[in-house]
Amino acid sequence: MMTVNSLEIPRFSGIRTFMRLPQAADGQKADVSVIGVPFDTATSFRPGTRFGPAALREASLILKPYCPVVDVDILEHLTIADYGDCPTIPGYTAESLDKIQEHLFPFYKENTVPVVLGGDHSITLAELRAFHEAKGPAALLHFDAHSDTVPEYFGKPYNHGSPFYHALNEGLIIPEKSIQIGIRGPLYDKHILDYPKNKGLRIVLGDELHNRGCDAIIAEAIARLQGSPVFLTFDIDFLDASYAPGTGTPEVEGFSTRQALCMVRKICKKIDVAAMDLVEVLPDKDASGITALAGVSVIHAFLAALAWRKSNTPS
């Protein structure tokens, strides 16, 4: 796959693909498949994340292949292609989830790592359904300000605050092998997190992460996730609102971009991540573009860890 040399052709030129990487042709296979899911019908507060994939691709133009922190050139070890956007039906959540699942299923069946650009967090339920159909249940590595385990909103089952309630109920994830990191902010009531905790899901509250420190939670996450295929989902509101203002439900008392990148790199170097998504980037509230830049930097950190694992795995 040909890549664009940004020392020869300026970054502001050409069609916007992720990291200026090739737009995939029919039948073309890559180690990593980037797919956009422009959907935000399931938001409960500020809409607009349907434009997240476009904003993330735009922000990714500044990324470069070599990661000095991990000491790896991503493109030396991984082929990556942009497969465009998944079809959705604006205004129809259940039907869109079915379409997303159908579209993504072939990627999970192939020997590729799908990286999905969201979209609101409801899309992760469709991803996990496709993942389960292809590979079985996943260990969940979930960075977020919100647990997203509320049973329903406004009398309807599907919302960006409910995907992991349904994932638990449907057996899509292995709760005793899964972990949610950074959960914080006011809750609907005192018992709102009882259900996922009783199911065996490990929930690391934001205050605990601040008090114990990233290294302790990194070690716990690695130990918990070892031995199972891992699905990584990163809601950009894991970051403090000062680092990620462009999101639908921002929360304060959060985490820095550096903390997020450090955690993603260190955890993902040690575990088998089979799929990833980055969700809830809202460009309309991201006037300076720092939220989208943070989002693609998280993806870059994951890709660097993935490339490092490939380069350090005996053939």
TIMARMAR-396318 format. One record per residue (C-alpha): x, y negated, z; residue number from 0. Coordinates in pm, whole numbers, plus 32768, in hexadecimal, padded with zeros to 4 digits. Layout:
<nodes>
node c1=X | c2=Y | c3=Z | resi=NUM
...
</nodes>
This chain:
<nodes>
node c1=8000 | c2=8000 | c3=8000 | resi=0
node c1=808B | c2=7EB0 | c3=7F99 | resi=1
node c1=80A1 | c2=7D9E | c3=809F | resi=2
node c1=80BA | c2=7C28 | c3=806B | resi=3
node c1=8209 | c2=7B83 | c3=80BB | resi=4
node c1=81AE | c2=7A42 | c3=8172 | resi=5
node c1=830C | c2=79B7 | c3=8134 | resi=6
node c1=82B8 | c2=79B9 | c3=7FC2 | resi=7
node c1=813E | c2=7980 | c3=7FB6 | resi=8
node c1=80AC | c2=788A | c3=80B8 | resi=9
node c1=7FC5 | c2=7912 | c3=81C4 | resi=10
node c1=7EA7 | c2=782F | c3=8157 | resi=11
node c1=7E9D | c2=78D3 | c3=7FFE | resi=12
node c1=7DCF | c2=79FA | c3=7F89 | resi=13
node c1=7CA3 | c2=7AC2 | c3=7FFE | resi=14
node c1=7C7C | c2=7AD5 | c3=8179 | resi=15
node c1=7CCC | c2=7C36 | c3=81E9 | resi=16
node c1=7D4D | c2=7C9D | c3=833F | resi=17
node c1=7EBE | c2=7C39 | c3=835C | resi=18
node c1=7EB9 | c2=7C06 | c3=81DE | resi=19
node c1=7EC5 | c2=7D80 | c3=81C0 | resi=20
node c1=7E37 | c2=7E35 | c3=8091 | resi=21
node c1=7CC4 | c2=7E43 | c3=804E | resi=22
node c1=7C7F | c2=7FB7 | c3=803B | resi=23
node c1=7C1D | c2=8056 | c3=7EF4 | resi=24
node c1=7B22 | c2=8173 | c3=7EDB | resi=25
node c1=7BB6 | c2=82B5 | c3=7F5B | resi=26
node c1=7CE8 | c2=8208 | c3=7FE9 | resi=27
node c1=7D5A | c2=8287 | c3=813D | resi=28
node c1=7E22 | c2=81C7 | c3=8240 | resi=29
node c1=7EA6 | c2=8210 | c3=839D | resi=30
node c1=7DD0 | c2=80EF | c3=841E | resi=31
node c1=7C87 | c2=8082 | c3=8385 | resi=32
node c1=7C0A | c2=7F22 | c3=83D5 | resi=33
node c1=7A8F | c2=7EFC | c3=83B5 | resi=34
node c1=79B9 | c2=7DCD | c3=8406 | resi=35
node c1=7861 | c2=7DEE | c3=84A4 | resi=36
node c1=77BA | c2=7C97 | c3=8484 | resi=37
node c1=7693 | c2=7CCA | c3=8570 | resi=38
node c1=760C | c2=7BFB | c3=8691 | resi=39
node c1=7498 | c2=7C43 | c3=86A7 | resi=40
node c1=74C7 | c2=7CE7 | c3=87FC | resi=41
node c1=7556 | c2=7BB4 | c3=88AB | resi=42
node c1=74A1 | c2=7B36 | c3=89E1 | resi=43
node c1=752D | c2=79D4 | c3=89F3 | resi=44
node c1=75F7 | c2=7924 | c3=88E1 | resi=45
node c1=75E4 | c2=79C2 | c3=8784 | resi=46
node c1=76E1 | c2=79A2 | c3=8669 | resi=47
node c1=77CD | c2=7AC8 | c3=8693 | resi=48
node c1=775B | c2=7B43 | c3=853D | resi=49
node c1=7867 | c2=7A53 | c3=84C3 | resi=50
node c1=796C | c2=7AF3 | c3=85A6 | resi=51
node c1=7A06 | c2=7BDA | c3=849E | resi=52
node c1=7A42 | c2=7AB7 | c3=83B0 | resi=53
node c1=7ADC | c2=79E4 | c3=84C6 | resi=54
node c1=7BBD | c2=7B02 | c3=8535 | resi=55
node c1=7C38 | c2=7B3D | c3=83D3 | resi=56
node c1=7C7F | c2=79C9 | c3=83AE | resi=57
node c1=7D3D | c2=79BE | c3=84F8 | resi=58
node c1=7E02 | c2=7AF8 | c3=849E | resi=59
node c1=7EB1 | c2=7A49 | c3=837D | resi=60
node c1=7FB6 | c2=79C7 | c3=8470 | resi=61
node c1=8014 | c2=7B20 | c3=84F5 | resi=62
node c1=815F | c2=7BBD | c3=8493 | resi=63
node c1=81B8 | c2=7D2F | c3=8491 | resi=64
node c1=82D7 | c2=7D3B | c3=858B | resi=65
node c1=8283 | c2=7D43 | c3=8700 | resi=66
node c1=83B9 | c2=7CE6 | c3=87CB | resi=67
node c1=8318 | c2=7D49 | c3=8917 | resi=68
node c1=82F0 | c2=7EB2 | c3=88A6 | resi=69
node c1=8415 | c2=7E9F | c3=87B1 | resi=70
node c1=8355 | c2=7F31 | c3=8690 | resi=71
node c1=82FB | c2=7EC8 | c3=852E | resi=72
node c1=8190 | c2=7F2C | c3=850C | resi=73
node c1=8198 | c2=7F50 | c3=8393 | resi=74
node c1=82CC | c2=802D | c3=8396 | resi=75
node c1=8202 | c2=813A | c3=8448 | resi=76
node c1=8095 | c2=80FA | c3=83EF | resi=77
node c1=7FD5 | c2=80C6 | c3=82AF | resi=78
node c1=7EB3 | c2=7FD9 | c3=82F1 | resi=79
node c1=7D9A | c2=7F75 | c3=8206 | resi=80
node c1=7C6A | c2=7E93 | c3=8222 | resi=81
node c1=7B2B | c2=7F4B | c3=81C2 | resi=82
node c1=7A49 | c2=7E1A | c3=81C4 | resi=83
node c1=7905 | c2=7E00 | c3=8287 | resi=84
node c1=7802 | c2=7EFD | c3=82F5 | resi=85
node c1=7697 | c2=7EC9 | c3=8284 | resi=86
node c1=75A4 | c2=7E4D | c3=838E | resi=87
node c1=7438 | c2=7DDC | c3=839A | resi=88
node c1=741D | c2=7C8A | c3=8449 | resi=89
node c1=7300 | c2=7C87 | c3=8543 | resi=90
node c1=72E8 | c2=7E02 | c3=8561 | resi=91
node c1=73CC | c2=7E8F | c3=866D | resi=92
node c1=7370 | c2=8001 | c3=8674 | resi=93
node c1=7371 | c2=8016 | c3=84F9 | resi=94
node c1=74BF | c2=7F61 | c3=84E5 | resi=95
node c1=7558 | c2=804E | c3=85E3 | resi=96
node c1=74EF | c2=8170 | c3=8503 | resi=97
node c1=758A | c2=80C9 | c3=83D1 | resi=98
node c1=76CC | c2=807C | c3=848B | resi=99
node c1=76E8 | c2=81E1 | c3=8509 | resi=100
node c1=76AE | c2=826C | c3=83AB | resi=101
node c1=77AD | c2=8180 | c3=8311 | resi=102
node c1=78BC | c2=81C1 | c3=8414 | resi=103
node c1=7895 | c2=833A | c3=8437 | resi=104
node c1=797A | c2=838D | c3=830D | resi=105
node c1=7A92 | c2=82C1 | c3=83A9 | resi=106
node c1=7A85 | c2=8389 | c3=84EB | resi=107
node c1=7A89 | c2=84CC | c3=8423 | resi=108
node c1=7BC4 | c2=8462 | c3=836A | resi=109
node c1=7D28 | c2=8459 | c3=83EF | resi=110
node c1=7D1A | c2=82E2 | c3=8429 | resi=111
node c1=7CEF | c2=81FA | c3=8552 | resi=112
node c1=7BC4 | c2=8113 | c3=8519 | resi=113
node c1=7BEE | c2=7FB1 | c3=859C | resi=114
node c1=7A9C | c2=7F03 | c3=859E | resi=115
node c1=7A74 | c2=7D89 | c3=85A0 | resi=116
node c1=792C | c2=7D21 | c3=8649 | resi=117
node c1=7822 | c2=7CAD | c3=8668 | resi=118
node c1=7776 | c2=7CBF | c3=87B7 | resi=119
node c1=77BB | c2=7DDC | c3=88A8 | resi=120
node c1=7684 | c2=7EA1 | c3=884D | resi=121
node c1=7740 | c2=7F21 | c3=871A | resi=122
node c1=7820 | c2=7FF4 | c3=87F9 | resi=123
node c1=76FC | c2=80DE | c3=883C | resi=124
node c1=76E9 | c2=812C | c3=86C7 | resi=125
node c1=7862 | c2=815B | c3=86BC | resi=126
node c1=7859 | c2=824D | c3=87E1 | resi=127
node c1=773D | c2=830E | c3=873F | resi=128
node c1=780A | c2=8332 | c3=8601 | resi=129
node c1=793E | c2=838D | c3=86CD | resi=130
node c1=787D | c2=8497 | c3=878D | resi=131
node c1=77EA | c2=8525 | c3=864C | resi=132
node c1=7947 | c2=854A | c3=85BC | resi=133
node c1=7A24 | c2=8596 | c3=86E8 | resi=134
node c1=7951 | c2=85CE | c3=881D | resi=135
node c1=7942 | c2=84F4 | c3=8956 | resi=136
node c1=7A4A | c2=83EA | c3=8992 | resi=137
node c1=7B03 | c2=8365 | c3=8ABE | resi=138
node c1=7AA9 | c2=81F6 | c3=8AC9 | resi=139
node c1=7BA8 | c2=80E2 | c3=8B02 | resi=140
node c1=7AD4 | c2=7FAA | c3=8B28 | resi=141
node c1=7B4F | c2=7E46 | c3=8B64 | resi=142
node c1=7A32 | c2=7D57 | c3=8BB1 | resi=143
node c1=799D | c2=7C5E | c3=8CA4 | resi=144
node c1=785A | c2=7D28 | c3=8C9C | resi=145
node c1=7817 | c2=7E9A | c3=8CD3 | resi=146
node c1=7706 | c2=7E9C | c3=8BC5 | resi=147
node c1=7649 | c2=7FB1 | c3=8C78 | resi=148
node c1=74F7 | c2=7F07 | c3=8CA4 | resi=149
node c1=73E1 | c2=7FF8 | c3=8C37 | resi=150
node c1=7315 | c2=7EFD | c3=8B6E | resi=151
node c1=72DD | c2=7D8E | c3=8B29 | resi=152
node c1=7187 | c2=7CEF | c3=8AF4 | resi=153
node c1=70EB | c2=7E48 | c3=8AED | resi=154
node c1=71C7 | c2=7EBB | c3=89CB | resi=155
node c1=72DD | c2=7FBF | c3=89E4 | resi=156
node c1=73EE | c2=7F32 | c3=8905 | resi=157
node c1=74AE | c2=7DFB | c3=8962 | resi=158
node c1=761A | c2=7D94 | c3=8976 | resi=159
node c1=75FB | c2=7DC5 | c3=8AEE | resi=160
node c1=7584 | c2=7F2E | c3=8AD4 | resi=161
node c1=7669 | c2=7FFE | c3=89EE | resi=162
node c1=771D | c2=80BE | c3=8B00 | resi=163
node c1=75DB | c2=8113 | c3=8BB8 | resi=164
node c1=756C | c2=81C8 | c3=8A7D | resi=165
node c1=76C8 | c2=8256 | c3=8A41 | resi=166
node c1=76BE | c2=82F3 | c3=8B9D | resi=167
node c1=755D | c2=8376 | c3=8B6C | resi=168
node c1=75AC | c2=8409 | c3=8A16 | resi=169
node c1=76EE | c2=84B1 | c3=8A88 | resi=170
node c1=77C2 | c2=83E5 | c3=8997 | resi=171
node c1=78CE | c2=8399 | c3=8A99 | resi=172
node c1=7972 | c2=8464 | c3=8BAD | resi=173
node c1=792F | c2=8390 | c3=8CE4 | resi=174
node c1=7A33 | c2=8437 | c3=8DC1 | resi=175
node c1=7B3A | c2=83EC | c3=8CB6 | resi=176
node c1=7AC4 | c2=8287 | c3=8C70 | resi=177
node c1=7B14 | c2=8134 | c3=8D03 | resi=178
node c1=7A86 | c2=7FD3 | c3=8CEC | resi=179
node c1=7B7B | c2=7EBD | c3=8D3F | resi=180
node c1=7B3E | c2=7D52 | c3=8D9F | resi=181
node c1=79CA | c2=7D59 | c3=8DF5 | resi=182
node c1=7969 | c2=7C16 | c3=8EA3 | resi=183
node c1=7874 | c2=7AF8 | c3=8EC0 | resi=184
node c1=7718 | c2=7AE2 | c3=8F59 | resi=185
node c1=763A | c2=7C17 | c3=8F33 | resi=186
node c1=74C3 | c2=7C47 | c3=8F0F | resi=187
node c1=74B5 | c2=7CF6 | c3=9061 | resi=188
node c1=758E | c2=7DA4 | c3=9164 | resi=189
node c1=754D | c2=7F03 | c3=90DB | resi=190
node c1=7577 | c2=7EC0 | c3=8F66 | resi=191
node c1=76BE | c2=7F85 | c3=8F55 | resi=192
node c1=7647 | c2=80AD | c3=9028 | resi=193
node c1=75D8 | c2=817C | c3=8EFD | resi=194
node c1=7725 | c2=8180 | c3=8E3F | resi=195
node c1=77EA | c2=81AE | c3=8F82 | resi=196
node c1=7711 | c2=82D5 | c3=8FE7 | resi=197
node c1=774D | c2=836D | c3=8E90 | resi=198
node c1=78C2 | c2=8368 | c3=8EDC | resi=199
node c1=792C | c2=8239 | c3=8E0F | resi=200
node c1=7A52 | c2=817D | c3=8EAB | resi=201
node c1=7A04 | c2=8009 | c3=8EB9 | resi=202
node c1=7B27 | c2=7F22 | c3=8F0B | resi=203
node c1=7A93 | c2=7DD7 | c3=8F75 | resi=204
node c1=7B49 | c2=7C9C | c3=8F10 | resi=205
node c1=7B98 | c2=7C4A | c3=9079 | resi=206
node c1=7C3A | c2=7D9F | c3=90A9 | resi=207
node c1=7D0E | c2=7D70 | c3=8F71 | resi=208
node c1=7D80 | c2=7C1C | c3=8FEE | resi=209
node c1=7DD1 | c2=7CA3 | c3=9149 | resi=210
node c1=7E79 | c2=7DEC | c3=90EB | resi=211
node c1=7F23 | c2=7D68 | c3=8FB3 | resi=212
node c1=7F32 | c2=7DE1 | c3=8E4D | resi=213
node c1=8041 | c2=7EE8 | c3=8E80 | resi=214
node c1=7F74 | c2=7FA8 | c3=8F84 | resi=215
node c1=7E40 | c2=7FAF | c3=8EA4 | resi=216
node c1=7F12 | c2=800A | c3=8D73 | resi=217
node c1=7F9B | c2=813A | c3=8E2E | resi=218
node c1=7E3E | c2=819F | c3=8E9F | resi=219
node c1=7DAF | c2=817A | c3=8D41 | resi=220
node c1=7EC3 | c2=824C | c3=8CA4 | resi=221
node c1=7E92 | c2=8362 | c3=8DA3 | resi=222
node c1=7D19 | c2=8361 | c3=8D72 | resi=223
node c1=7D1E | c2=835A | c3=8BF4 | resi=224
node c1=7E2F | c2=845C | c3=8BB8 | resi=225
node c1=7DD3 | c2=8595 | c3=8AF9 | resi=226
node c1=7C9B | c2=8519 | c3=8A43 | resi=227
node c1=7C60 | c2=8457 | c3=8902 | resi=228
node c1=7C31 | c2=82EE | c3=896C | resi=229
node c1=7B47 | c2=81E6 | c3=88E6 | resi=230
node c1=7BC6 | c2=8086 | c3=8930 | resi=231
node c1=7AC6 | c2=7F6F | c3=8937 | resi=232
node c1=7B32 | c2=7E0B | c3=8983 | resi=233
node c1=7A30 | c2=7CFD | c3=89C4 | resi=234
node c1=7ADD | c2=7BAE | c3=899B | resi=235
node c1=7A33 | c2=7B2A | c3=8AD6 | resi=236
node c1=7B23 | c2=7C03 | c3=8B9F | resi=237
node c1=7BF5 | c2=7ACB | c3=8B76 | resi=238
node c1=7BA9 | c2=79A0 | c3=8C51 | resi=239
node c1=7AC6 | c2=789F | c3=8BAE | resi=240
node c1=7BF0 | c2=77B3 | c3=8B98 | resi=241
node c1=7CA1 | c2=78AB | c3=8AB2 | resi=242
node c1=7B6A | c2=791C | c3=89F4 | resi=243
node c1=7A5F | c2=780C | c3=89E7 | resi=244
node c1=79DA | c2=7892 | c3=889D | resi=245
node c1=78FE | c2=79AA | c3=891E | resi=246
node c1=778F | c2=79D9 | c3=896A | resi=247
node c1=779E | c2=7A17 | c3=8AE2 | resi=248
node c1=78E3 | c2=7980 | c3=8B67 | resi=249
node c1=7952 | c2=79BE | c3=8CCD | resi=250
node c1=7A4D | c2=790A | c3=8DAA | resi=251
node c1=7B3D | c2=79B3 | c3=8EA2 | resi=252
node c1=7BBF | c2=7A82 | c3=8D80 | resi=253
node c1=7D0C | c2=7ADA | c3=8CEA | resi=254
node c1=7E11 | c2=7A3F | c3=8C0D | resi=255
node c1=7E64 | c2=7AA4 | c3=8AAC | resi=256
node c1=7FB9 | c2=7B17 | c3=8B25 | resi=257
node c1=7F1F | c2=7BFC | c3=8C2B | resi=258
node c1=7E38 | c2=7C93 | c3=8B25 | resi=259
node c1=7F4C | c2=7CD2 | c3=8A28 | resi=260
node c1=802D | c2=7D67 | c3=8B33 | resi=261
node c1=7F20 | c2=7E56 | c3=8BAA | resi=262
node c1=7EBE | c2=7EC5 | c3=8A4B | resi=263
node c1=8027 | c2=7F01 | c3=89E2 | resi=264
node c1=808B | c2=7FC0 | c3=8B1C | resi=265
node c1=7F54 | c2=8099 | c3=8B30 | resi=266
node c1=7F3C | c2=80E7 | c3=89BD | resi=267
node c1=80AA | c2=814F | c3=89A6 | resi=268
node c1=8059 | c2=826C | c3=8A96 | resi=269
node c1=7F06 | c2=82EF | c3=8A20 | resi=270
node c1=7E64 | c2=836F | c3=88E1 | resi=271
node c1=7D80 | c2=8257 | c3=8869 | resi=272
node c1=7CB0 | c2=82DB | c3=8749 | resi=273
node c1=7BE0 | c2=81A1 | c3=8706 | resi=274
node c1=7BC6 | c2=8036 | c3=876D | resi=275
node c1=7AE2 | c2=7F0B | c3=8754 | resi=276
node c1=7AFC | c2=7D99 | c3=87A9 | resi=277
node c1=79AC | c2=7CF3 | c3=87E3 | resi=278
node c1=78F1 | c2=7BB7 | c3=884A | resi=279
node c1=79C0 | c2=7AAC | c3=8798 | resi=280
node c1=78D5 | c2=7987 | c3=8758 | resi=281
node c1=797A | c2=7896 | c3=8660 | resi=282
node c1=7872 | c2=7787 | c3=8689 | resi=283
node c1=78E9 | c2=774D | c3=87F0 | resi=284
node c1=7A59 | c2=7778 | c3=8798 | resi=285
node c1=7AAD | c2=7624 | c3=870B | resi=286
node c1=7C25 | c2=7649 | c3=8736 | resi=287
node c1=7C2F | c2=77B3 | c3=86C2 | resi=288
node c1=7CDC | c2=782F | c3=87FF | resi=289
node c1=7BD9 | c2=793F | c3=8842 | resi=290
node c1=7BFF | c2=79DE | c3=86EB | resi=291
node c1=7D79 | c2=79C1 | c3=8707 | resi=292
node c1=7D6C | c2=7A6F | c3=8859 | resi=293
node c1=7C91 | c2=7B7E | c3=87C2 | resi=294
node c1=7D78 | c2=7BD0 | c3=86A1 | resi=295
node c1=7EA1 | c2=7BC4 | c3=878F | resi=296
node c1=7DFD | c2=7CD4 | c3=8860 | resi=297
node c1=7DD2 | c2=7DA4 | c3=8724 | resi=298
node c1=7F3E | c2=7D62 | c3=86C7 | resi=299
node c1=7FA9 | c2=7DD8 | c3=8822 | resi=300
node c1=7EE3 | c2=7F18 | c3=87EE | resi=301
node c1=7F78 | c2=7F4F | c3=8693 | resi=302
node c1=80D7 | c2=7F1C | c3=871E | resi=303
node c1=8096 | c2=8024 | c3=882A | resi=304
node c1=8006 | c2=810F | c3=8724 | resi=305
node c1=8135 | c2=80DD | c3=8642 | resi=306
node c1=821E | c2=8113 | c3=8769 | resi=307
node c1=8173 | c2=825C | c3=87BE | resi=308
node c1=818F | c2=82D1 | c3=8656 | resi=309
node c1=8300 | c2=8271 | c3=8641 | resi=310
node c1=834B | c2=8325 | c3=878B | resi=311
node c1=8282 | c2=8463 | c3=874C | resi=312
node c1=8352 | c2=858B | c3=86CF | resi=313
node c1=82E2 | c2=85F8 | c3=8575 | resi=314
</nodes>
